[in-house]
Amino acid sequence: MQGSKCMVVTQDIRRSFAEGGVKAVLIRSLKKLVRPAFKIGSLVFTESDLSKPFPELQPVPGIIAREATIEDVRLFEDQNLFLKRFNDGNRCFMGIEEGTGKLANYRWVSTSAVFIPELDRYLILKPGEAYAYDLNTLPEFRRRGIDAFTRHYTYSYIRDIGYKKMLAYIHSDNRPSLLASRHLLKPIGCVRYIQFRGQPPIMIRGRGPGFPELRRM
């Protein structure tokens, strides 16, 4: 049992270092130390103006980008979650390895109010706005540019069906995602939060003109 715990800790440290270096390791370690009493963090909210020209699409050899259908549920580890989101009207866009049919990357898109669990609030979308969330590239497919490729495909698709803006947020200590997002997204605010045990989170600063509405419902 003790060996398993040590292995988990080691994996967490390696993951943190890969995502943000020494700074991320220290920040996440501090968060774990204080977590029994309270949680702290910060979210970088970003947006993409879909009306502006996109950079040239850079395909990834052997990867196909497309929207998921109900038959693709078998590709996902949490099939119940996939079905719930799909039946709620959310859309999933994927990168698929052409030769094997394996799921390489995915992201979900919503066009209605979206719950932000860290803030215990809903992000309220305006007409013409969409929201991208739960982005993931499976470990064996990372560092190949697949996320940038499928992001480009997804945003182009959403633009072509009439949407003008894409919103998303990224944890501020996730440096790889922050760097990758710069191709199509720009920061519009950083919301810091603190949550004491048993209490709703408190938001601190970071919201200026044009920032989307965050509302308790």
C-alpha positions as CSV (number, residue, x, y, z in Angstrom):
1,M,0.0,0.0,0.0
2,Q,2.8,2.4,1.0
3,G,4.6,1.6,-2.3
4,S,1.4,2.4,-4.3
5,K,1.1,5.8,-2.6
6,C,4.7,6.6,-3.3
7,M,4.2,5.7,-7.0
8,V,1.2,8.0,-7.2
9,V,3.1,10.9,-5.7
10,T,6.0,10.3,-8.0
11,Q,3.7,10.3,-11.0
12,D,2.0,13.5,-9.9
13,I,5.4,15.3,-9.5
14,R,6.4,14.1,-13.0
15,R,3.2,15.3,-14.5
16,S,3.4,18.7,-12.8
17,F,7.0,19.1,-13.9
18,A,6.1,18.2,-17.5
19,E,3.3,20.7,-17.6
20,G,5.0,23.7,-15.9
21,G,8.5,22.9,-14.6
22,V,9.7,23.5,-11.1
23,K,7.2,26.4,-10.6
24,A,4.3,24.1,-11.3
25,V,5.6,21.4,-8.9
26,L,6.0,23.9,-6.1
27,I,2.6,25.5,-6.6
28,R,0.7,22.2,-6.8
29,S,2.6,20.9,-3.7
30,L,1.5,24.0,-1.8
31,K,-2.1,23.6,-2.9
32,K,-2.1,20.0,-1.6
33,L,-0.7,21.1,1.7
34,V,-3.4,23.7,2.3
35,R,-6.2,21.7,0.7
36,P,-7.6,20.2,4.0
37,A,-8.4,23.8,5.1
38,F,-9.0,25.6,1.8
39,K,-8.4,25.4,-1.9
40,I,-6.7,28.1,-4.0
41,G,-6.2,28.5,-7.7
42,S,-6.5,30.7,-10.7
43,L,-8.1,30.3,-14.1
44,V,-7.0,32.1,-17.3
45,F,-10.1,32.8,-19.4
46,T,-9.4,33.1,-23.2
47,E,-11.4,33.9,-26.3
48,S,-11.0,33.5,-30.1
49,D,-12.5,35.9,-32.5
50,L,-13.8,33.5,-35.1
51,S,-14.5,36.2,-37.6
52,K,-10.7,36.8,-38.1
53,P,-8.6,34.8,-40.5
54,F,-7.0,31.7,-38.9
55,P,-3.4,30.6,-39.3
56,E,-2.8,28.1,-42.0
57,L,-4.0,24.6,-41.0
58,Q,-1.1,22.2,-40.3
59,P,-2.4,18.6,-40.7
60,V,-0.8,15.9,-38.7
61,P,0.1,12.8,-40.8
62,G,-2.0,9.8,-39.9
63,I,-4.6,11.8,-37.9
64,I,-8.1,12.6,-39.0
65,A,-10.1,15.3,-37.3
66,R,-13.9,15.0,-37.2
67,E,-17.0,15.5,-35.1
68,A,-18.0,12.6,-32.9
69,T,-21.2,10.7,-33.4
70,I,-23.1,8.5,-31.0
71,E,-21.3,5.4,-32.3
72,D,-18.0,6.8,-31.1
73,V,-19.0,6.3,-27.5
74,R,-17.0,3.1,-27.5
75,L,-13.8,5.1,-27.8
76,F,-14.2,6.9,-24.5
77,E,-13.2,5.5,-21.1
78,D,-16.2,7.2,-19.4
79,Q,-19.0,6.2,-21.7
80,N,-21.8,7.4,-19.4
81,L,-20.3,10.9,-19.3
82,F,-20.0,10.9,-23.1
83,L,-23.6,10.0,-23.5
84,K,-24.8,12.6,-21.0
85,R,-23.0,15.4,-22.7
86,F,-24.0,14.2,-26.1
87,N,-27.7,13.9,-25.1
88,D,-27.5,17.4,-23.5
89,G,-26.7,18.8,-26.9
90,N,-22.9,19.3,-26.5
91,R,-20.7,18.5,-29.4
92,C,-17.4,16.5,-29.3
93,F,-14.6,17.0,-31.8
94,M,-11.9,14.3,-32.1
95,G,-8.6,13.4,-33.6
96,I,-8.5,9.8,-34.7
97,E,-5.5,7.7,-35.7
98,E,-6.2,6.7,-39.2
99,G,-4.4,3.4,-39.2
100,T,-5.9,2.0,-36.0
101,G,-9.0,4.0,-35.3
102,K,-7.7,4.9,-31.9
103,L,-8.9,8.1,-30.1
104,A,-5.9,10.5,-30.0
105,N,-7.5,13.8,-28.9
106,Y,-10.8,15.3,-28.1
107,R,-12.5,18.5,-26.9
108,W,-16.1,19.3,-26.1
109,V,-18.1,22.4,-27.2
110,S,-21.2,23.8,-25.6
111,T,-23.4,26.6,-26.9
112,S,-25.4,27.1,-23.7
113,A,-24.6,28.1,-20.1
114,V,-21.7,26.1,-18.8
115,F,-20.9,25.2,-15.2
116,I,-17.4,26.1,-13.9
117,P,-16.8,23.8,-10.9
118,E,-13.8,25.7,-9.5
119,L,-15.9,28.8,-9.2
120,D,-19.3,27.2,-8.5
121,R,-20.8,29.4,-11.1
122,Y,-22.2,29.2,-14.6
123,L,-20.5,31.0,-17.5
124,I,-23.3,32.7,-19.5
125,L,-22.9,32.7,-23.2
126,K,-24.2,35.4,-25.5
127,P,-25.8,34.7,-28.9
128,G,-23.1,33.7,-31.3
129,E,-20.7,32.5,-28.6
130,A,-19.5,28.9,-28.0
131,Y,-17.4,27.4,-25.2
132,A,-14.7,24.7,-25.5
133,Y,-13.9,22.5,-22.5
134,D,-12.4,19.2,-21.4
135,L,-9.6,19.1,-23.9
136,N,-7.4,16.1,-23.8
137,T,-4.7,14.4,-25.9
138,L,-4.1,10.8,-24.8
139,P,-0.6,10.2,-23.5
140,E,0.7,8.1,-26.4
141,F,-0.2,10.9,-28.9
142,R,1.2,13.9,-27.1
143,R,4.0,16.2,-28.5
144,R,2.9,15.7,-32.1
145,G,0.9,18.9,-32.7
146,I,-2.4,17.0,-32.7
147,D,-4.2,19.3,-30.2
148,A,-3.4,22.4,-32.4
149,F,-4.6,20.5,-35.5
150,T,-7.9,19.5,-33.9
151,R,-8.4,22.9,-32.3
152,H,-8.1,24.5,-35.8
153,Y,-10.6,22.0,-37.2
154,T,-13.0,22.5,-34.4
155,Y,-12.9,26.3,-34.4
156,S,-13.3,26.4,-38.2
157,Y,-16.3,24.1,-38.0
158,I,-18.0,26.2,-35.3
159,R,-17.3,29.4,-37.3
160,D,-18.7,27.9,-40.5
161,I,-22.0,27.1,-38.7
162,G,-22.5,30.7,-37.6
163,Y,-20.7,31.3,-34.3
164,K,-18.5,34.4,-33.9
165,K,-16.6,33.7,-30.7
166,M,-15.1,30.8,-28.8
167,L,-14.4,30.9,-25.1
168,A,-12.3,28.6,-22.9
169,Y,-10.4,28.6,-19.7
170,I,-7.1,27.1,-18.6
171,H,-5.6,26.6,-15.2
172,S,-2.8,29.1,-14.8
173,D,-0.2,26.5,-13.8
174,N,-0.8,24.4,-17.0
175,R,2.0,26.0,-19.0
176,P,1.8,23.6,-22.1
177,S,-1.9,24.4,-22.6
178,L,-1.3,28.1,-22.1
179,L,1.4,28.0,-24.8
180,A,-0.6,25.9,-27.2
181,S,-3.7,28.1,-26.9
182,R,-1.8,31.2,-28.1
183,H,-2.3,30.1,-31.7
184,L,-6.0,30.8,-31.7
185,L,-6.9,32.2,-28.3
186,K,-6.0,35.4,-26.4
187,P,-6.3,35.9,-22.6
188,I,-9.2,38.1,-21.5
189,G,-8.8,37.8,-17.7
190,C,-7.4,35.7,-14.9
191,V,-9.8,34.8,-12.0
192,R,-8.2,33.8,-8.8
193,Y,-10.3,31.9,-6.3
194,I,-10.1,30.6,-2.7
195,Q,-12.6,28.2,-1.1
196,F,-12.6,27.5,2.6
197,R,-13.9,24.1,3.7
198,G,-17.7,23.9,3.4
199,Q,-18.0,27.4,1.9
200,P,-18.7,28.6,-1.7
201,P,-15.6,29.8,-3.5
202,I,-14.6,33.5,-3.4
203,M,-13.5,35.1,-6.7
204,I,-10.6,37.6,-6.5
205,R,-9.9,40.1,-9.3
206,G,-9.2,39.4,-12.9
207,R,-12.5,40.5,-14.6
208,G,-12.5,43.6,-16.8
209,P,-14.7,45.0,-19.5
210,G,-15.9,42.4,-22.0
211,F,-15.3,39.5,-19.6
212,P,-18.2,36.9,-19.8
213,E,-20.8,36.8,-17.1
214,L,-20.3,34.3,-14.3
215,R,-23.5,33.7,-12.4
216,R,-24.8,31.4,-9.6
217,M,-27.9,29.6,-10.7
